[in-house]
Amino acid sequence: MGIYDLLQKKHTILRNFPVLGHFRYFFELISPEIHQYFVESDTDGKPIDRNHRAYIYQRAKLQTATHPFGTQLDLNEPGYEYMHQSIYPAKKLDDFPRVTVGGPDCKSPYSASIFNISAMSYGALSKNAITALNIGAREGHFFHDTGEGSISPYHLQGGDLVYEVGTGYFGCRSEDGNFSPEKFKVQAERQEVKMIEIKISQGAKPGHGGVLPASKNDEEIAEIRGVKPHTTVLSPPGHSAFNDAQGLCYFIKELRDLSKGKPIGFKLCIGNKDEFIEICEAMRKTGIKPDFITVDGAEGGTGAAPIDFSNYVGMPWEEALIFVVDMLNGYDLKKDIKVITATKIFTAFDIYKALSMGADICNSARGMMLALGCIQALKCDTNNCPTGVTSNKPHLRKGLVVSEKWKRVKNYHQETLKDFIELLSASGNSSIEQLNRTHIYKRTFNNNLLSFEEIYPSVKEGKLAR
């Protein structure tokens, strides 16, 4: 080994320190695990800290959900958030709240849970993971977003589906890669499909499109998506079915007609604010409105994305959600459009905050993955996920036992909503319709505690927000 190290020309460390230099690469290989288990505190782990991971694990496994000895958060640190409580708590809700999605042109409105499974494709996730998620959604009465990778047999376990139509048009794709109305109609008419979502952009990689590594693209996945197997599949950055705001509106109408009136919406990460304003103006001009809009933030997760896109592209979630809600209110559109949001929604407080900011429904992707058994190994893009959540290798996938894991997905959903109902009661509110920006406070950098209404004054309905 020493002779090889001295003669090879690729690695400087090995040429200068033969044999011993291999220890450097070994420690680099296991550095994420060392950092996660031995270095990071309970509150500073990235992208999801240990406290939040523990929150999800405890609820998924129905373990003790109490916390000893007080908060570990620095309440004086800028950015600290809290909700105000009432000395006159309201009566707790008897049932989990639900929200009806469907505007004036929708013929099949859908009653949705306020907490659901966000978009994750089969291929990005293993067949065991998709199956467990869908059964959990079925048993817990919440929806499962398919992601842009089309509807696989593992999505068809009886759970309600939101069929996501991405830029690659997987599942409704013609041979030349464009949108196929005929194939879309077949997918949309499935009884499991309750809503259809047009994916314009994704928070973790806005303007880039999806990536399915060749190592994950086997014959089965390729057949489901309508692509060649064992090739890296890149979804285009933009749609070929439309290229402006009015085109988006007409595409919404086309999908609504083809689906016989099911709720149609779109998902995006806000970039150029003027482009979303143009969409609002196009809705007013054409009279065509989506039934829902899903707002993703730049903090959103993904299995694979260029680091520059993950770190520096797109508007952060909080500002994006506030902006979309205000624009819809300003153009008098919000009354017909539900807002779904999906970025780092893990806890009951996250749901409470999002609904107070103006969202109607919350989705979670990484939270549901953690409920399945994900350990944040950060190997989603390698096909070597040690828990089998994002790997299609049989010897890794077999560790994810569907009959056990779907129960954890259901438990996480139910226990989190139980926590939410307790928070709602503690705030003195008896319905989610009462929540608004006055219910959440944040410590600013000048050490003031301000409500979100003071930080982001609400735009009133009918007042043009431009």
N, C-alpha and C positions, 0 to 999 in steps of 0.2 A: 504494500500500500504506500509506503514511504517513497519507493522508487517511482511509482505512478504519479504521486503527488508532485514530485520534483520535476517530472518530465511534462506533465499536462500544462496547458497554457491558458486555460479559461479562468482559473480561480487564483488570485494573487495570494490570498491567505494560505491556501494549501501549498503553494510553491515556497512560500517563506517559512511556513510552520507545518511541515509534512506530518501526517497522522494527528497531531494535536489540533490542527486546524479544523478537523471534522467535529470537534466538540462545539465549535461556534455554530455550525449549521444545525446540530442537534438541538441546542438550546433555543436557537431561532425558531425551530419547528414547533417546540412546545411552549414558546413564550406566551401565546394567548391563554393557555391553561394556567401557567404560573401566575400571570397577572390576575386572572379571574379568581383563583382560589387562594392566593397567598398575599397579593399586593393590594388590590383595590379594597376600598371600604364599602360599607353597605349602601352608601348613597352616591358614590362617584363613578360607578361602572358605566361603560358605554358599549353599545347604544342603549342598553337597558340595565339599570343598576340592580344590585342584589335584592334590595327591598322590594322592588316591583316584581322581580322574578319569584321571590318567596311568596308574595301576595297571590300570584297566579297559581303556583304549585299548591299552596295551602287550600285554596278554594277548589281546585280541580280534584284534590285528593280527599276533600272534606275533613281536613285537619284543623287543629286549633287556629282560629283566625284572629285571636287577640294579640296585642303587642305590649310587652312589659316595659316598665320604667320610664315611659315618656318618649316624646319624639326625638329622633336623631337629626332632624332638620334644623338649620340655622334660621330662626324666625326673623332675625334682623338683617338677613342677606338680601340685597336687591334681587327682585324676581320672585321672592317667596309669595305664594298665593294661598288664600284661604276663603272659605265661605262663611257668611255670618249665620248664626243660629238664632232661634227665637226662644225666649223664656216661656213661650206658649206653643209647644210643639203641636203639630197637626196630627190627626188620627192617621195611622199607617194605612196605605192602600192595601186592599185585600188581594188584588191581582197585579201582575206586572203590566205597566202601561204599554199600549200599542198605538201605532200611528197609521192612519189610512193614507196610502199613496195613490193618487189618481186625480188629475185635473178635469176640467169640463169636457175634454175630448176623449177621455179614457173610458172604455166600456167595461173594463174588468179591474176595478180598484183592488188594491192588495192591502191587507191589514198586517203591518210589519212590527216586529219587536223593536225596541229602541236600542238593542245590542245584538249584533250579528257578525257573521264571518266575512271578512273582507276578501278582496279578489286575490286568489292564489291558484295558479293553473296546475292541472295534471301535467307532469313533466318537470315543472319547478318543484312540486311536491310529489312524493311517492304515491303509488296506488293505495297502500295501506293508510297513509295519512289522509288522502282525499276521502276514502271510504269511511274512516272514523269520523271525520268532520261532518260528512253528510248525514250519517246516522245520528250523530249528536244534535245536528240541526233538526232532524225529524222528531226526535224524542223531546227536544227542548222547545220546539215550536218557534224557531227563528230561521232566518234565511242564510243561504250559502252562496256567495258570489263565485262563479266558476273561474274567474280570471280570463285572460284573453286566449287561453289555450284550448278553447272549445269545451263541449260537453262530452266527458268520457263515461264509460259504463260505471265507473266508480262514483260518479256524481249522481247516479240514478238509484239511490237507496231509499228514496221516499222523502228526502228533505226538500224544502222549497228552494228553488234556484233563482238567482239573478244571472242571466246569460250575458256575459260581457263580450261585446263586439269590438275588437281592437283593430289596429291599422293593418294587421296581417289577415284579417277576416277569417280566422281559423274556425272551421265548422260551417262557414257560409262563404267559402272561397272558390272562385272560378279557377280554371287551369292557369290563367295568366296572372293570378294573384289578386284580382279585383273582387269587389263585392258581387255575390250571386244572390239575387232575390229569391230564386227557387230554393236554394239550399237553406237560406235564412228562414224561409217560411216553414220548412220541415222542423228546424230546431225550435222556432218560436211557438209552434203548435203543441209542443210537448206539454203534458199536463203539469210536470214538475216546474216548468219555467213560469214564474209569476211576474217577473219584470225583466226588461232588457236595458242594458247600460252600454252606451257608446263610450269607449275609452279614447279620449283625446290625448291625454298625457297623464303620466304617473309621477307622484311626488319625488321618488328616489332617483328618477332619471327622466325628467321632463324634456321633451324635444329630442329624445334619443331612440325610443322604441324598445321593445323587449328583446331579450337574448336567451335562447335555449342552447346551451353548449352541446356540441356534437356527442359528448360522452353520455348525455342523458337522452338524446334523440334516437330511441330504438324504433323497431318496426311498428310497434303498437302505437306509440305516441305520434309517429309520422303519419300513420293512417288516420288517426283521429284528427290531426291538424291539416291533413292534405298536403304534406311536404315530403321531400326525400329523406329517408332514414340516414342516421350517422353523419349528418351535416349540421353545422352550426346555423340555427335559424334566427335570422334578424328580422324583427318586425320593422316596417318603415317608420320613420319619425312622424309622418303625417298620413292622413287619410287620402285615398284616391277618389272616394265617393263624393267629396266636397272639399272646397278650398277657401270658403269664406263664411261669414256669419249667416247669411241667408241660405247658403247651401246646407249648412248644418240644420237649420230649421226645416228645410224641405226633406232632408234625410230623416229627421225625427218623424215627420208625417208619413214618409214612406214605410218606415219600420212599424209605426203604429197601425197603418192599414194592413200591412202584411201579417202582423201578429193578431189581427182582429181586435184591436183596441186594448192590448195589454199596456201597462205603464211603461213609458219610454223615458230614459234620462241619459245624461252624459256625465263623465268623470273628467276632471282636469286639475292640474296644478297651475295656479295663477302665475303668469309671467308678466306680460305686458298688460297693464290694467285697461288700456284703451281697447284691447281686443275683446275683453269680457264686456265692456260697455257697449261695443258694437253688437255683441250677441244680444244684449238686453234690448237695444234699439231694433234689431232685426225681429225679435219676438213681438215687439209692439207693432212693427210695420206689417209683418206677415200674419199676425194673429196666431201663430203656431208656437206653442210653449211645451217644454218638456214637463213631465210629471214630477221629476226629481233631478237634482244636480248633486253630484258627489264631489266634495272639495277635499283634495289631497294637499298635504304640505310638503315642503322640501325635506322634512325629517322622516318622510315615509321610508319603509323598508323595501328591500328587493333581494333576490337571490344573486343577481349579477348586474353590475353597472360600473361604468368608468368612474373613477374616484372623483374627477373634477365635476361630473354631473351630480354625484351624491352630495358633494360638499358645497358647491358654489352656484348651482342652478335652481331657480324656482323661488317662490315666495314662502317664507315660513308659515306654518299652519295657522297660528293664532291670527296673524294679520290677514291671511288669505280668507279664513272663514268669516271674519268680521267684514271684510271688503265685499264678499259675495252676498252676504245677508243684507248689507246696507244698499248695494246696487239693486237687488231684487225689490227691496222695500221702496227705494227711491223711484223706481220705474213702475211701482204698483203691480208687481208680478208675484210677490212672495205668497200671496193668498192662494195661488193656484199651484205653487211649486214647493215641494218638500226639499229640504237641504239635508243631505247625508254627509257625514264627515268621517275620515278614516286616517288618522295619523297618531300613533302612540296613544291609543285609547286602551288602557289596561285596567283601570280601577273604577270604582263607583264614583269617586271624585272627578275623574276624567270625564265620565258621562255627564255628571252634574254640571261641570264647567262648560262643556260643549253645548249642552242644551240651554244653559243660561246665556251663552253668546249668540244663540239664534239657530243652532242646528236643531233638526227634528229627530234624527236617527244617527246612531254611531255604529261603525264597523271596526273590527279589530282583526289584523292578520297575525302579527307576531305574538299577540296575547294568546290567540288560539293555538299557535304553534307550540308555545311554551306549555299550554295545557296538555298538548299531545305528548310532551316529554322532551321537547327541544331544550338543549343546555347552553345555547348561544356559543357553539363551538366555532362559529364564523367560517364554516366550510360549505356553505350552501351552494357555491358555484363550482365545487370540485367533484361532486357526486360521491363524496366520502363522508357524508354526515354520519357521525357515530350513533345517532339515535334513529336513523332510518326515516326521518321526517322528510328530508330533501334528497334522498338517495334512491335510485332504482336498482342498486346492486342487491341481489337476493339475500346475501349473507348479512347485510346491514339492515335491509328492510324487514327481515323476519323478527327483529327485536321489537318492532312496533306492533303489538298485538291488538287488532281492531276491537275485539270483544271487551277489552279492558279500557282502551283509550277513548272510545266514543263516550263512555260514561264520564270521563274526566272533562271532555269538552262540554257536555251538558251541565255537569256540576259547576264548572267555572262560570258559565253563562248564568245559571240560576243563583248561585251564591253572590255573584257580583251585583245582580239586580236586587237581591235582598238587601245588600249593603246600600244600594242606591235609594231604595224605598226608605231606609232608616235616615239617610241624609236628607231626603225630601221632607220627611216628617220633622226632623230636627230644625229645618229652616223655617218651619211654620207654614209650609205650602202643602196643599192637598191634591194638586195636579201639576203635571209638567207644563201645562199652558201658563202657569203663573210665574215660571222662571224667566228672569231677564238679567241684564248686565249689572243691575244693582246688587245682585246676590253674590258676586265674586269680587274679591279685593286682591290687589297686588302691591307689594312694596317696591317703590320706584328707586332710582339711583340717587335721588336726593333725600331718601329715607322717609318719604311720605307714603301713607297707606291710602290708595285711591281705589274706588270701585271701577269695574270695567266700563261702567256708564260714564264715569269722569274721564277715563283714559280714551275710550272710543265712544263718543257721544252717538246715540242711535240716530239713524236717518229715518224720519217719519214717512209713512206710506203716502204716496202721491206727490212727494217733493222730489223733483228730479235731482239725482245725486251728483251729476256731473258738476 
